[in-house]
Every structure is written in C-alpha cells, then in structure tokens.
Amino acid sequence: MRQKDGMENSVIATKSNHLIQASYKLTLNEQRLMLMAIGKIFPKKPMSAQRKQRITALEYAEMFGIKTENAYRDIKKASDRLLVRLIKTYDKDPKKEGYYKFQWASEVFYSKKDGYVDITFHENISPYLTMLSNGFYTKIEVNALSGVRSIYTIRIYELLKQYKTKGERYISIVDFRKWCELESKYKVYSDLKKRVINPAIKELEKKANLIISWEETKKGRKVTGFDVMFEENKQLNLF
C-alpha cells in the first residue's frame, strides 16, 4: 500500500467538502471500498488518467484487519451493488431548492480468480475528488477507521475532520438526517440518539483515536442539533 503524506503504510482519502456534506448511504463494506479507492487518487491531478482504481482482497484485509477469505467476500459484496448507490450534492443549487444526483462509479469489475475489484469513478464525481482548491477539501485518515463497524461512525468522523483545525463543530439534526438519509428512520430524536449518535461517538473514542465531548442544543424543549468538541488522543499514539 503506497505511502502518503509522509506516513508509512497510511492511506489518505481526500474529498471535497461538498462531498463530505452530501447525502448518501453506503454499507460498511461499500464505505471501506470507496475510501480505499479514493485514497489511491492524487487530488491535485486530473481525474482522466486515474478514474480506474484497483483494490485487492489482500490490501483490503490488511487495512481492516480481517481474514483474506473474508476480504474476498466483502469486496465482492460491496462491488455487486455499488453501481446503484447514488450521491446527492447541493452545491450547484444556490437557492437550496433541490439537489444534484449521480453515481459513485460508472463501471465495476470483480475478478474472483485474482481477488480484486476495479472501480471506474463516474465522471460527475471528478470535481469532488480531484483538482481541489486549498481550504475546500478534507483529508480522511482511512487507517484510523480500520476498526470501525458503523457507517454512521464513519460519517461523523468525516464531518468532524472537516473542522479539524477548529476542533469543534455544530451539526444540526435536520442536516445530519439529510446527509445520512435518515429522514424516514429513527423519527423520534431519542431513538436517533440511542441507535446512531451515542454508539458512533463511543466508537470514535474507542477505535478512531479521538477524545470527544458533546452537548445538545435546543429550541424550547426540542433538540435541534449537537455541538461536538474533539481532539486527537495524543497519549494513545505513544503506545
């Protein structure tokens, strides 16, 4: 696995901030596969020469600490439905009255014999992954997510990393539901907190090397969002 940003064996997936705050839902295996594929892209170079990226079962197993035979199964499962997964972005609609929808990939090839997946990114996703301007993208440390099991943990991690320099972020419940496509699920806030937010934050602290504190914001008696304060657990890095 190639070295990036001076960190040996690390993978950095760089995404436009508009993609960080896009609406989509991927399974855990699909999230992992896409993060690894994005991590192979050079964000300062055009997409044309790097639209197709290969992820092998061996490197997938190494990244996420799973058995190779399970990695074969996982990348196949992820690749089977990747073409029907859609992204909704809002940056091209200044009035915020609608959204722009497109696929993650235009072509996927899975080799059962050789144990790899070739992903060809859809041309419409190119502006969200390449030729990015400074200050308008977020670097995701894929290695830090190797032990994470919840798709919502990954999404919150990315949302927090977008504000890494500040170390604090407010996330409205309306936006969070929209970004994670949870408008019709866990309609009662207490269920969303119990099933999604609390488990994700606990997992971030335990497995993603973050120290987090957070508090709810309210309008009257209604919870409207949550303020998250976070920092890297530097002491954990010593071991």
CYANA upper distance limits for C-alpha pairs under 8 A (distance plus 0.5 A):
  1 MET  CA      9 ASN  CA      6.34
  1 MET  CA     10 SER  CA      8.12
  1 MET  CA     11 VAL  CA      8.28
  1 MET  CA     59 GLU  CA      7.38
  2 ARG  CA      8 GLU  CA      8.38
  2 ARG  CA      9 ASN  CA      6.66
  2 ARG  CA     10 SER  CA      7.79
  2 ARG  CA     11 VAL  CA      7.88
  3 GLN  CA      7 MET  CA      6.63
  3 GLN  CA      8 GLU  CA      5.63
  3 GLN  CA      9 ASN  CA      5.70
  3 GLN  CA     10 SER  CA      6.28
  3 GLN  CA     11 VAL  CA      7.56
  4 LYS  CA      8 GLU  CA      7.58
  4 LYS  CA      9 ASN  CA      8.14
  4 LYS  CA     10 SER  CA      6.61
  4 LYS  CA     11 VAL  CA      6.82
  4 LYS  CA     12 ILE  CA      7.23
  5 ASP  CA     12 ILE  CA      8.35
 10 SER  CA    141 GLU  CA      8.02
 10 SER  CA    142 VAL  CA      8.01
 10 SER  CA    143 ASN  CA      6.74
 11 VAL  CA     36 MET  CA      7.71
 11 VAL  CA     39 GLY  CA      6.01
 11 VAL  CA     40 LYS  CA      8.15
 11 VAL  CA    141 GLU  CA      6.77
 11 VAL  CA    142 VAL  CA      6.10
 11 VAL  CA    143 ASN  CA      6.92
 12 ILE  CA     39 GLY  CA      5.55
 12 ILE  CA    139 LYS  CA      6.62
 12 ILE  CA    140 ILE  CA      5.99
 12 ILE  CA    141 GLU  CA      5.41
 12 ILE  CA    142 VAL  CA      6.46
 13 ALA  CA     35 LEU  CA      6.40
 13 ALA  CA     36 MET  CA      7.61
 13 ALA  CA     38 ILE  CA      5.71
 13 ALA  CA     39 GLY  CA      4.45
 13 ALA  CA     40 LYS  CA      8.03
 13 ALA  CA     41 ILE  CA      8.28
 13 ALA  CA    139 LYS  CA      6.29
 13 ALA  CA    140 ILE  CA      5.49
 13 ALA  CA    141 GLU  CA      7.09
 13 ALA  CA    142 VAL  CA      7.19
 14 THR  CA     38 ILE  CA      7.45
 14 THR  CA     39 GLY  CA      7.31
 14 THR  CA     43 PRO  CA      7.08
 14 THR  CA    129 LEU  CA      7.09
 14 THR  CA    137 TYR  CA      7.19
 14 THR  CA    138 THR  CA      6.17
 14 THR  CA    139 LYS  CA      5.00
 14 THR  CA    140 ILE  CA      6.58
 15 LYS  CA     19 LEU  CA      6.72
 15 LYS  CA     20 ILE  CA      7.14
 15 LYS  CA    128 TYR  CA      6.58
 15 LYS  CA    129 LEU  CA      5.76
 15 LYS  CA    137 TYR  CA      5.95
 15 LYS  CA    138 THR  CA      5.95
 15 LYS  CA    139 LYS  CA      7.09
 15 LYS  CA    140 ILE  CA      8.28
 16 SER  CA     20 ILE  CA      7.02
 16 SER  CA    127 PRO  CA      8.34
 16 SER  CA    128 TYR  CA      5.24
 16 SER  CA    129 LEU  CA      6.57
 16 SER  CA    132 LEU  CA      7.32
 16 SER  CA    136 PHE  CA      6.49
 16 SER  CA    137 TYR  CA      4.66
 16 SER  CA    138 THR  CA      6.82
 17 ASN  CA     21 GLN  CA      6.80
 17 ASN  CA    128 TYR  CA      8.45
 17 ASN  CA    136 PHE  CA      6.19
 17 ASN  CA    137 TYR  CA      5.37
 17 ASN  CA    138 THR  CA      6.66
 17 ASN  CA    162 GLN  CA      7.59
 18 HIS  CA     22 ALA  CA      6.57
 18 HIS  CA     89 THR  CA      7.26
 18 HIS  CA     90 TYR  CA      7.98
 18 HIS  CA     91 ASP  CA      6.96
 18 HIS  CA    128 TYR  CA      7.61
 19 LEU  CA     89 THR  CA      7.31
 19 LEU  CA    128 TYR  CA      6.60
 20 ILE  CA    138 THR  CA      8.27
 20 ILE  CA    158 GLU  CA      7.07
 20 ILE  CA    159 LEU  CA      7.03
 20 ILE  CA    162 GLN  CA      8.31
 21 GLN  CA     89 THR  CA      8.09
 21 GLN  CA    159 LEU  CA      7.95
 21 GLN  CA    179 TRP  CA      6.68
 22 ALA  CA     87 ILE  CA      7.17
 22 ALA  CA     88 LYS  CA      6.09
 22 ALA  CA     89 THR  CA      5.27
 22 ALA  CA     90 TYR  CA      7.52
 22 ALA  CA    179 TRP  CA      6.10
 23 SER  CA     87 ILE  CA      6.39
 23 SER  CA     88 LYS  CA      5.43
 23 SER  CA     89 THR  CA      7.02
 23 SER  CA    178 LYS  CA      6.52
 23 SER  CA    179 TRP  CA      4.46
 23 SER  CA    180 CYS  CA      6.39
 23 SER  CA    181 GLU  CA      6.68
 24 TYR  CA     85 ARG  CA      8.24
 24 TYR  CA     86 LEU  CA      6.88
 24 TYR  CA     87 ILE  CA      5.54
 24 TYR  CA     88 LYS  CA      6.97
 24 TYR  CA    179 TRP  CA      6.87
 24 TYR  CA    180 CYS  CA      6.46
 24 TYR  CA    181 GLU  CA      6.70
 25 LYS  CA     85 ARG  CA      8.05
 25 LYS  CA    180 CYS  CA      6.51
 25 LYS  CA    181 GLU  CA      6.93
 26 LEU  CA     30 GLU  CA      6.06
 26 LEU  CA     31 GLN  CA      6.17
 26 LEU  CA     85 ARG  CA      7.60
 26 LEU  CA    151 ILE  CA      7.82
 27 THR  CA     31 GLN  CA      6.54
 27 THR  CA     78 ALA  CA      8.19
 27 THR  CA    151 ILE  CA      7.08
 28 LEU  CA     32 ARG  CA      6.68
 28 LEU  CA    149 ARG  CA      7.37
 28 LEU  CA    150 SER  CA      7.18
 28 LEU  CA    151 ILE  CA      5.97
 29 ASN  CA     33 LEU  CA      6.60
 29 ASN  CA     74 ASP  CA      6.57
 29 ASN  CA     75 ILE  CA      7.37
 29 ASN  CA     77 LYS  CA      8.03
 29 ASN  CA     78 ALA  CA      5.91
 30 GLU  CA     34 MET  CA      6.59
 30 GLU  CA     75 ILE  CA      8.37
 30 GLU  CA     78 ALA  CA      5.23
 30 GLU  CA     79 SER  CA      7.82
 30 GLU  CA     82 LEU  CA      7.53
 31 GLN  CA     35 LEU  CA      6.60
 31 GLN  CA    151 ILE  CA      7.80
 32 ARG  CA     36 MET  CA      6.75
 33 LEU  CA     37 ALA  CA      6.72
 33 LEU  CA     55 ILE  CA      7.97
 33 LEU  CA     60 TYR  CA      8.34
 33 LEU  CA     75 ILE  CA      7.40
 33 LEU  CA     78 ALA  CA      7.59
 34 MET  CA     38 ILE  CA      6.47
 35 LEU  CA     39 GLY  CA      6.45
 35 LEU  CA    142 VAL  CA      7.20
 36 MET  CA     40 LYS  CA      7.18
 36 MET  CA     55 ILE  CA      7.68
 36 MET  CA     60 TYR  CA      8.48
 36 MET  CA    142 VAL  CA      7.77
 37 ALA  CA     41 ILE  CA      7.65
 37 ALA  CA     53 GLN  CA      6.38
 37 ALA  CA     54 ARG  CA      7.52
 37 ALA  CA     55 ILE  CA      7.12
 37 ALA  CA    119 ILE  CA      7.95
 38 ILE  CA    129 LEU  CA      8.01
 39 GLY  CA    142 VAL  CA      8.34
 40 LYS  CA     53 GLN  CA      7.52
 41 ILE  CA     50 GLN  CA      7.11
 41 ILE  CA     53 GLN  CA      8.46
 41 ILE  CA    129 LEU  CA      8.25
 41 ILE  CA    130 THR  CA      8.24
 42 PHE  CA    130 THR  CA      7.51
 43 PRO  CA    129 LEU  CA      6.42
 43 PRO  CA    130 THR  CA      4.70
 43 PRO  CA    131 MET  CA      6.24
 43 PRO  CA    132 LEU  CA      6.74
 44 LYS  CA    130 THR  CA      6.30
 44 LYS  CA    131 MET  CA      5.18
 44 LYS  CA    132 LEU  CA      6.69
 45 LYS  CA    130 THR  CA      6.61
 45 LYS  CA    131 MET  CA      6.20
 46 PRO  CA     50 GLN  CA      8.12
 46 PRO  CA    130 THR  CA      6.45
 46 PRO  CA    131 MET  CA      6.52
 47 MET  CA     51 ARG  CA      6.05
 47 MET  CA    126 SER  CA      6.45
 47 MET  CA    129 LEU  CA      8.42
 47 MET  CA    130 THR  CA      6.45
 47 MET  CA    131 MET  CA      8.49
 51 ARG  CA    119 ILE  CA      8.32
 51 ARG  CA    120 THR  CA      5.75
 51 ARG  CA    121 PHE  CA      5.69
 51 ARG  CA    122 HIS  CA      8.25
 51 ARG  CA    123 GLU  CA      8.47
 52 LYS  CA    118 ASP  CA      6.91
 52 LYS  CA    119 ILE  CA      5.89
 52 LYS  CA    120 THR  CA      4.65
 52 LYS  CA    121 PHE  CA      6.92
 53 GLN  CA    118 ASP  CA      6.09
 53 GLN  CA    119 ILE  CA      5.82
 53 GLN  CA    120 THR  CA      6.99
 54 ARG  CA    116 TYR  CA      7.18
 54 ARG  CA    117 VAL  CA      6.07
 54 ARG  CA    118 ASP  CA      4.91
 54 ARG  CA    119 ILE  CA      6.82
 55 ILE  CA     59 GLU  CA      7.53
 55 ILE  CA     60 TYR  CA      7.47
 55 ILE  CA    116 TYR  CA      6.07
 55 ILE  CA    117 VAL  CA      5.81
 55 ILE  CA    118 ASP  CA      7.06
 56 THR  CA     60 TYR  CA      6.70
 56 THR  CA    115 GLY  CA      6.40
 56 THR  CA    116 TYR  CA      4.56
 56 THR  CA    117 VAL  CA      6.84
 57 ALA  CA     61 ALA  CA      6.48
 57 ALA  CA     68 THR  CA      6.91
 57 ALA  CA     71 ALA  CA      5.65
 57 ALA  CA     72 TYR  CA      5.79
 57 ALA  CA     75 ILE  CA      7.37
 57 ALA  CA    115 GLY  CA      5.95
 57 ALA  CA    116 TYR  CA      6.19
 58 LEU  CA     62 GLU  CA      6.72
 58 LEU  CA     68 THR  CA      6.56
 58 LEU  CA     71 ALA  CA      7.77
 58 LEU  CA    115 GLY  CA      8.41
 59 GLU  CA     63 MET  CA      6.54
 60 TYR  CA     64 PHE  CA      6.75
 60 TYR  CA     71 ALA  CA      6.77
 60 TYR  CA     75 ILE  CA      8.48
 61 ALA  CA     65 GLY  CA      6.03
 61 ALA  CA     66 ILE  CA      5.37
 61 ALA  CA     67 LYS  CA      6.48
 61 ALA  CA     68 THR  CA      5.92
 61 ALA  CA     70 ASN  CA      8.28
 61 ALA  CA     71 ALA  CA      5.84
 62 GLU  CA     66 ILE  CA      7.41
 63 MET  CA    143 ASN  CA      7.22
 63 MET  CA    146 SER  CA      6.71
 64 PHE  CA    143 ASN  CA      8.47
 64 PHE  CA    146 SER  CA      5.07
 64 PHE  CA    147 GLY  CA      6.93
 65 GLY  CA    146 SER  CA      7.66
 65 GLY  CA    147 GLY  CA      8.13
 66 ILE  CA     70 ASN  CA      7.13
 66 ILE  CA     71 ALA  CA      7.17
 67 LYS  CA     71 ALA  CA      6.82
 68 THR  CA     72 TYR  CA      6.91
 69 GLU  CA     73 ARG  CA      7.15
 70 ASN  CA     74 ASP  CA      6.58
 71 ALA  CA     75 ILE  CA      6.55
 72 TYR  CA     76 LYS  CA      6.75
 72 TYR  CA    112 LYS  CA      8.30
 72 TYR  CA    115 GLY  CA      6.59
 72 TYR  CA    116 TYR  CA      8.32
 73 ARG  CA     77 LYS  CA      6.61
 74 ASP  CA     78 ALA  CA      6.57
 75 ILE  CA     79 SER  CA      6.48
 75 ILE  CA    116 TYR  CA      8.15
 75 ILE  CA    117 VAL  CA      7.49
 76 LYS  CA     80 ASP  CA      6.61
 76 LYS  CA    110 TYR  CA      7.12
 76 LYS  CA    117 VAL  CA      8.08
 77 LYS  CA     81 ARG  CA      7.84
 78 ALA  CA     82 LEU  CA      6.79
 79 SER  CA     83 LEU  CA      8.30
 79 SER  CA    108 VAL  CA      7.11
 79 SER  CA    109 PHE  CA      8.30
 79 SER  CA    110 TYR  CA      7.56
 79 SER  CA    117 VAL  CA      7.67
 81 ARG  CA     85 ARG  CA      7.39
 82 LEU  CA    104 TRP  CA      7.86
 82 LEU  CA    105 ALA  CA      7.61
 82 LEU  CA    108 VAL  CA      8.27
 83 LEU  CA    103 GLN  CA      7.11
 83 LEU  CA    104 TRP  CA      7.50
 83 LEU  CA    105 ALA  CA      6.39
 83 LEU  CA    106 SER  CA      7.15
 83 LEU  CA    107 GLU  CA      7.60
 83 LEU  CA    108 VAL  CA      7.90
 84 VAL  CA    103 GLN  CA      7.55
 85 ARG  CA    103 GLN  CA      6.66
 85 ARG  CA    104 TRP  CA      7.23
 86 LEU  CA    101 LYS  CA      7.06
 86 LEU  CA    102 PHE  CA      6.02
 86 LEU  CA    103 GLN  CA      5.14
 86 LEU  CA    104 TRP  CA      6.88
 87 ILE  CA    100 TYR  CA      8.44
 87 ILE  CA    101 LYS  CA      5.98
 87 ILE  CA    102 PHE  CA      6.00
 87 ILE  CA    103 GLN  CA      6.61
 87 ILE  CA    104 TRP  CA      7.39
 88 LYS  CA     99 TYR  CA      6.37
 88 LYS  CA    100 TYR  CA      5.87
 88 LYS  CA    101 LYS  CA      5.01
 88 LYS  CA    102 PHE  CA      7.37
 89 THR  CA     99 TYR  CA      6.11
 89 THR  CA    100 TYR  CA      5.66
 89 THR  CA    101 LYS  CA      7.04
 90 TYR  CA     94 PRO  CA      8.25
 90 TYR  CA     96 LYS  CA      7.13
 90 TYR  CA     98 GLY  CA      7.57
 90 TYR  CA     99 TYR  CA      5.42
 90 TYR  CA    100 TYR  CA      6.75
 92 LYS  CA     99 TYR  CA      8.09
 92 LYS  CA    100 TYR  CA      7.62
 93 ASP  CA     97 GLU  CA      7.31
 93 ASP  CA     98 GLY  CA      6.99
 93 ASP  CA     99 TYR  CA      7.07
 93 ASP  CA    100 TYR  CA      8.39
102 PHE  CA    122 HIS  CA      8.47
102 PHE  CA    124 ASN  CA      7.25
102 PHE  CA    125 ILE  CA      8.16
103 GLN  CA    122 HIS  CA      6.70
103 GLN  CA    124 ASN  CA      8.26
103 GLN  CA    125 ILE  CA      8.20
104 TRP  CA    121 PHE  CA      6.53
104 TRP  CA    122 HIS  CA      6.19
104 TRP  CA    125 ILE  CA      7.15
105 ALA  CA    119 ILE  CA      7.12
105 ALA  CA    120 THR  CA      6.02
105 ALA  CA    121 PHE  CA      4.62
105 ALA  CA    122 HIS  CA      4.84
106 SER  CA    120 THR  CA      6.35
106 SER  CA    121 PHE  CA      6.34
106 SER  CA    122 HIS  CA      5.12
106 SER  CA    123 GLU  CA      8.23
107 GLU  CA    119 ILE  CA      6.71
107 GLU  CA    120 THR  CA      5.59
107 GLU  CA    121 PHE  CA      7.74
107 GLU  CA    122 HIS  CA      8.27
108 VAL  CA    117 VAL  CA      7.50
108 VAL  CA    118 ASP  CA      6.18
108 VAL  CA    119 ILE  CA      5.28
108 VAL  CA    120 THR  CA      6.71
109 PHE  CA    117 VAL  CA      6.12
109 PHE  CA    118 ASP  CA      5.52
109 PHE  CA    119 ILE  CA      7.17
110 TYR  CA    115 GLY  CA      8.02
110 TYR  CA    116 TYR  CA      6.48
110 TYR  CA    117 VAL  CA      4.99
110 TYR  CA    118 ASP  CA      6.96
111 SER  CA    115 GLY  CA      5.94
111 SER  CA    116 TYR  CA      5.91
111 SER  CA    117 VAL  CA      6.84
112 LYS  CA    116 TYR  CA      7.68
121 PHE  CA    125 ILE  CA      7.48
121 PHE  CA    126 SER  CA      8.14
122 HIS  CA    126 SER  CA      7.71
125 ILE  CA    129 LEU  CA      7.22
126 SER  CA    130 THR  CA      6.28
127 PRO  CA    131 MET  CA      7.30
127 PRO  CA    132 LEU  CA      7.76
128 TYR  CA    132 LEU  CA      7.84
132 LEU  CA    136 PHE  CA      7.40
132 LEU  CA    137 TYR  CA      7.19
133 SER  CA    137 TYR  CA      7.68
137 TYR  CA    162 GLN  CA      8.09
138 THR  CA    158 GLU  CA      8.29
138 THR  CA    161 LYS  CA      7.19
138 THR  CA    162 GLN  CA      5.80
139 LYS  CA    161 LYS  CA      7.79
139 LYS  CA    162 GLN  CA      8.31
140 ILE  CA    158 GLU  CA      7.01
140 ILE  CA    161 LYS  CA      7.53
141 GLU  CA    145 LEU  CA      7.72
142 VAL  CA    146 SER  CA      7.20
144 ALA  CA    207 LYS  CA      7.92
144 ALA  CA    208 ALA  CA      5.54
144 ALA  CA    209 ASN  CA      7.60
145 LEU  CA    154 ILE  CA      7.61
145 LEU  CA    207 LYS  CA      7.71
145 LEU  CA    208 ALA  CA      6.32
147 GLY  CA    207 LYS  CA      6.44
147 GLY  CA    208 ALA  CA      8.21
148 VAL  CA    153 THR  CA      7.54
148 VAL  CA    154 ILE  CA      7.89
148 VAL  CA    203 GLU  CA      7.31
148 VAL  CA    204 LEU  CA      8.21
148 VAL  CA    207 LYS  CA      6.81
148 VAL  CA    208 ALA  CA      7.89
149 ARG  CA    153 THR  CA      8.15
150 SER  CA    154 ILE  CA      7.26
150 SER  CA    200 ALA  CA      7.36
151 ILE  CA    155 ARG  CA      6.96
152 TYR  CA    156 ILE  CA      6.62
152 TYR  CA    180 CYS  CA      7.99
152 TYR  CA    196 VAL  CA      7.10
152 TYR  CA    197 ILE  CA      8.25
152 TYR  CA    200 ALA  CA      6.59
153 THR  CA    157 TYR  CA      6.53
153 THR  CA    199 PRO  CA      8.37
153 THR  CA    200 ALA  CA      4.84
153 THR  CA    201 ILE  CA      7.34
153 THR  CA    203 GLU  CA      7.31
153 THR  CA    204 LEU  CA      7.00
154 ILE  CA    158 GLU  CA      6.78
155 ARG  CA    159 LEU  CA      6.75
155 ARG  CA    180 CYS  CA      8.13
156 ILE  CA    160 LEU  CA      6.59
156 ILE  CA    200 ALA  CA      7.91
156 ILE  CA    201 ILE  CA      8.47
157 TYR  CA    161 LYS  CA      6.60
157 TYR  CA    204 LEU  CA      7.70
158 GLU  CA    162 GLN  CA      6.81
159 LEU  CA    163 TYR  CA      7.74
160 LEU  CA    164 LYS  CA      6.87
160 LEU  CA    167 GLY  CA      8.25
160 LEU  CA    168 GLU  CA      8.00
160 LEU  CA    169 ARG  CA      7.05
160 LEU  CA    230 PHE  CA      8.30
163 TYR  CA    167 GLY  CA      6.49
163 TYR  CA    168 GLU  CA      6.99
163 TYR  CA    169 ARG  CA      6.91
164 LYS  CA    168 GLU  CA      8.11
164 LYS  CA    231 GLU  CA      8.47
167 GLY  CA    229 MET  CA      6.37
167 GLY  CA    230 PHE  CA      5.80
167 GLY  CA    231 GLU  CA      6.58
168 GLU  CA    227 ASP  CA      7.70
168 GLU  CA    228 VAL  CA      6.02
168 GLU  CA    229 MET  CA      4.86
168 GLU  CA    230 PHE  CA      6.60
169 ARG  CA    227 ASP  CA      6.29
169 ARG  CA    228 VAL  CA      5.77
169 ARG  CA    229 MET  CA      7.15
170 TYR  CA    225 GLY  CA      7.56
170 TYR  CA    226 PHE  CA      6.26
170 TYR  CA    227 ASP  CA      4.86
170 TYR  CA    228 VAL  CA      6.71
171 ILE  CA    175 ASP  CA      7.48
171 ILE  CA    176 PHE  CA      7.10
171 ILE  CA    225 GLY  CA      6.03
171 ILE  CA    226 PHE  CA      6.01
171 ILE  CA    227 ASP  CA      6.97
171 ILE  CA    228 VAL  CA      8.37
172 SER  CA    176 PHE  CA      6.61
172 SER  CA    224 THR  CA      6.38
172 SER  CA    225 GLY  CA      4.43
172 SER  CA    226 PHE  CA      6.90
173 ILE  CA    177 ARG  CA      6.56
173 ILE  CA    223 VAL  CA      8.33
173 ILE  CA    224 THR  CA      6.06
173 ILE  CA    225 GLY  CA      5.22
173 ILE  CA    226 PHE  CA      8.03
174 VAL  CA    178 LYS  CA      6.75
174 VAL  CA    224 THR  CA      8.04
174 VAL  CA    225 GLY  CA      8.33
175 ASP  CA    179 TRP  CA      6.51
176 PHE  CA    180 CYS  CA      6.61
176 PHE  CA    182 LEU  CA      8.43
177 ARG  CA    181 GLU  CA      6.13
177 ARG  CA    182 LEU  CA      5.04
177 ARG  CA    183 GLU  CA      5.81
178 LYS  CA    182 LEU  CA      6.79
178 LYS  CA    183 GLU  CA      6.71
182 LEU  CA    186 TYR  CA      7.69
183 GLU  CA    187 LYS  CA      7.62
186 TYR  CA    191 ASP  CA      5.86
186 TYR  CA    192 LEU  CA      5.56
186 TYR  CA    195 ARG  CA      8.50
187 LYS  CA    191 ASP  CA      7.83
187 LYS  CA    192 LEU  CA      7.71
188 VAL  CA    192 LEU  CA      7.11
189 TYR  CA    193 LYS  CA      6.59
189 TYR  CA    223 VAL  CA      8.04
190 SER  CA    194 LYS  CA      6.56
191 ASP  CA    195 ARG  CA      6.28
191 ASP  CA    196 VAL  CA      8.38
192 LEU  CA    196 VAL  CA      5.84
192 LEU  CA    197 ILE  CA      6.98
193 LYS  CA    197 ILE  CA      5.24
193 LYS  CA    198 ASN  CA      6.15
194 LYS  CA    198 ASN  CA      6.22
194 LYS  CA    199 PRO  CA      7.64
195 ARG  CA    199 PRO  CA      7.08
196 VAL  CA    200 ALA  CA      6.52
197 ILE  CA    201 ILE  CA      6.70
198 ASN  CA    202 LYS  CA      6.69
199 PRO  CA    203 GLU  CA      6.59
200 ALA  CA    204 LEU  CA      6.67
201 ILE  CA    205 GLU  CA      6.83
201 ILE  CA    212 ILE  CA      7.87
202 LYS  CA    206 LYS  CA      6.69
203 GLU  CA    207 LYS  CA      6.13
203 GLU  CA    208 ALA  CA      7.63
204 LEU  CA    208 ALA  CA      5.17
204 LEU  CA    209 ASN  CA      7.23
204 LEU  CA    210 LEU  CA      6.54
205 GLU  CA    209 ASN  CA      6.27
205 GLU  CA    210 LEU  CA      5.32
205 GLU  CA    211 ILE  CA      6.15
205 GLU  CA    212 ILE  CA      7.16
206 LYS  CA    210 LEU  CA      8.15
209 ASN  CA    232 GLU  CA      6.46
209 ASN  CA    233 ASN  CA      5.84
209 ASN  CA    236 LEU  CA      7.59
210 LEU  CA    230 PHE  CA      7.08
210 LEU  CA    231 GLU  CA      6.18
210 LEU  CA    232 GLU  CA      5.09
210 LEU  CA    233 ASN  CA      5.69
211 ILE  CA    230 PHE  CA      6.02
211 ILE  CA    231 GLU  CA      5.84
211 ILE  CA    232 GLU  CA      6.53
211 ILE  CA    233 ASN  CA      6.19
212 ILE  CA    228 VAL  CA      7.42
212 ILE  CA    229 MET  CA      6.22
212 ILE  CA    230 PHE  CA      4.95
212 ILE  CA    231 GLU  CA      7.26
213 SER  CA    228 VAL  CA      6.47
213 SER  CA    229 MET  CA      5.77
213 SER  CA    230 PHE  CA      6.99
214 TRP  CA    226 PHE  CA      7.17
214 TRP  CA    227 ASP  CA      5.94
214 TRP  CA    228 VAL  CA      4.87
214 TRP  CA    229 MET  CA      6.50
215 GLU  CA    226 PHE  CA      6.03
215 GLU  CA    227 ASP  CA      5.93
215 GLU  CA    228 VAL  CA      7.30
216 GLU  CA    223 VAL  CA      6.95
216 GLU  CA    224 THR  CA      8.09
216 GLU  CA    225 GLY  CA      6.38
216 GLU  CA    226 PHE  CA      4.78
216 GLU  CA    227 ASP  CA      6.84
217 THR  CA    223 VAL  CA      6.25
217 THR  CA    224 THR  CA      6.28
217 THR  CA    225 GLY  CA      5.74
217 THR  CA    226 PHE  CA      5.93
217 THR  CA    227 ASP  CA      7.59
218 LYS  CA    222 LYS  CA      5.81
218 LYS  CA    223 VAL  CA      4.79
218 LYS  CA    224 THR  CA      5.73
218 LYS  CA    225 GLY  CA      7.56
219 LYS  CA    223 VAL  CA      6.96
219 LYS  CA    224 THR  CA      6.91
233 ASN  CA    237 ASN  CA      7.52
234 LYS  CA    238 LEU  CA      7.61
235 GLN  CA    239 PHE  CA      8.23
